[in-house]
Amino acid sequence: MVLVIDAQVAGISGDMLLSALVNIGANKSKIIEGIYTSESYFSGSKIQNINFEKTTKHGIEATRLVLDIKEEPHERKGIEIQDCILQTSDKIELSERAKGFAKESIKSLIRAESKIHGEPIGSVHLHEASSIDTVIDIIGSAIALDDLKIFSDEIISTPVAVGGGTLSFSHGITSNPASAILEIFCGSDIIMTGGGAREELTTPTGASLLVNLANQCVEFYPSMKIKSIGYGAGSKDFEGFSNVLKIVRGELTHQFEQDTVQVIETNIDDVSGEVIGQMIDKLIAMGAKDVTVAPAITKKSRPTNLVSVICDSSNLNDIISIITSETGALGVRIRTSNRRIIPRIIVSVPITILGRSFTVQCKVIKNDSVTKHFKVEADNIKSVSESLGITFREANALIVAEVRRTLHIK
């Protein structure tokens, strides 16, 4: 099964995720009972009422969390909230996966605040997240995910809308997204976008839940058969869109893996083949997944070379720097693209060719645990060719035959 968390329009908050999970079928009574348990470990707060109700947000019917709590507003150490979550997790006997998720979610929040304020994790205080609301969102979501058995799903996030403008918090006014959200997303695979409002769309608690839940972040839905859809409403209302988090659960309809890459293109002319060759070598060494150079015709019928590079976002700037410094290109075009990848593994295969023993590396594609296709690394073929004094073509034919025999491929 696969679960898509669609936060590209309205962002994500803790109560929106929890409400969406209830909407898609999580046991409401079980969640409420577990949340009430947390009161025992959270002094100074009383849950007067908690429920989940239907509401309509800009034409979309969704579930929203209705919460009435009584508590004295004050700062709490993050470690106090973490202890409450851990004790509650043990008391209600969450699964180990759910306990780990709840623990890491609150730790993400505490680490972000620690980094921002330059305080040790053990003494950092939470301000906006100091209410029992935070415990409710994290514990409630953990219970719901456990109840729906979602932890065994492949969980995918869309890019996350965070909003814009400014917002007020305990230390005054800051630009949106707040520093806590930036710290939580920093180093993760989550793609952040502005969204359609000059207000906060994603909260720190929502961000913490997301980074500890999603396996990957992609711009497009995977190929899937939809089984159920959940809509979780936020507390705000916006003019141009529904303030609703959408989650979609279904079955993948392919055996491809999916990831997101950056595609960089530029046209270069007045550059020699030697320069292009040097550029390609440096790009591959820097970690480019693929480099293509193709002849083309540009304005005024000028011949040119179209350079196209595929890379990860992590080394995007380094790749661009190589292209511009090596070729003198004045700019590049960049786009994000989804890839479908056939899963493969690298195996070392011992073979014997003309009485000599070698070990070659092969990319092996399997389907239902049966090897369907393989490709021997070109450097290995070249090495065997040079060792035996035969042509690359001859070496390739002999190696392929031996690998087929060793791997029992017909």
Buried (B, 14 or more C-beta within 10 A) or exposed (E): BBBBBBBBBBBBBBBBBBBBBBBBEBBBEBBBEBBBBBBEBBEEBEBEEBEBEEBEBBEBEBBBBEBEBEBEEEEBBBBBBBBBBBBBBEEBEBBEBBBBBBBBBBBBBBBBBBBBBEEEBEEBBBBBBBBBBBBBBBBBBBBBBBBBEBBEBBBBBBBBBBBBEEBEEEEEEEEBBBBBBBBBBEEBBBBBBBBBBEBBBBBBBBBBBBBBBBEBBBEEBBBBEEEEBBBBBBEEEBEEBBBBBBBBBBEBEEEEBBBBBBBBBBBBEEBEEEBBEBBBEBBEEBEBBEBEBEEEEEEEEEEBBBBBBBBBEEBBEBBBEBBBEBBEBEEBEBEBEEBEEBEBEEBEBEBEBEEEEBEBBBBBBBEEEEBEEBEBEEEBBEBBBEEBEBEEEBBBEBBBEBBEEBEEBE
